[in-house]
Amino acid sequence: MTDAVLYSHPEPGIALITINRAEQRNCLSLEVREGLRAAWARFEADDSARIAILTGAGEKAFCAGGDLKEMVEKQLKVPPRDMFPVPYENMQLSKPTIAAVNGVAFAGGWMIAQACDLCVASTSAKFAITEVKVGRGSPWASPLIHMIPQRIYMEIVLTGKPVTAQRAYEIGLVNRLAEPEALMECALELAREVLEGAPLSVEAARNTVMLSTEMGRAAALEAAWAAHEKCYNSDDAQEGPLAFSEKRKPVWRGH
């Protein structure tokens, strides 16, 4: 990893991945892409981290998108599917993630925020899929149909106009809003709430949400039952009810 992307543990169980190129609006340059690829791989292999928070350095930008200068120099046409490290698409992750959007999340910045499981945003943040403004494309936006209403999705991609953090919250793109100075605490609090759950239950719940976007109701029910078998048969499934009956916090073991 390079200093273009930082990896740290602000609290036990939580990894913090920070795009550290504020002077370049944290755009997805080659060094940032390589840094993110390494950071996501490190998170997946990091047994001490059960959840990750992705954010950007500075106050102005979470990530302003791809490096347009690089695209001009390379005369980039269709980008390779693995050009940008996208959680759960070309970066295989088994643990939940939170985007903490501290400023503009435009184009590729929207893409990586969208790919995370949860999203908190500063009240000063803005979101936009700006590809129509520069003649590029946004095929990666297709999962939005499962996240926001179709008419709103259509307006966002046809106009390329930014939406405020408040509007993003209203349409369901953002889970929680926070004042700029409180953004990281908001993200950490959400991470802590996820960490309170049994690890195998959290994993099964996340998998069920994603499975449900891929299939119809009956098939999703069948897949969900299968996804939860491991957690039902775990020691934690006995520990949870026991802890409740003994009026104490459960001690999760993840098996």
Helices and strands as residue ranges (DSSP letters): E 5-11, E 13-19, G 22-24, H 30-45, E 49-56, E 61-63, H 68-74, E 97-101, E 104-106, H 108-115, E 118-122, E 126-128, H 131-134, G 139-146, H 150-159, E 163-164, H 165-170, E 176-178, G 180-182, H 183-195, H 199-212, H 217-232, H 236-245
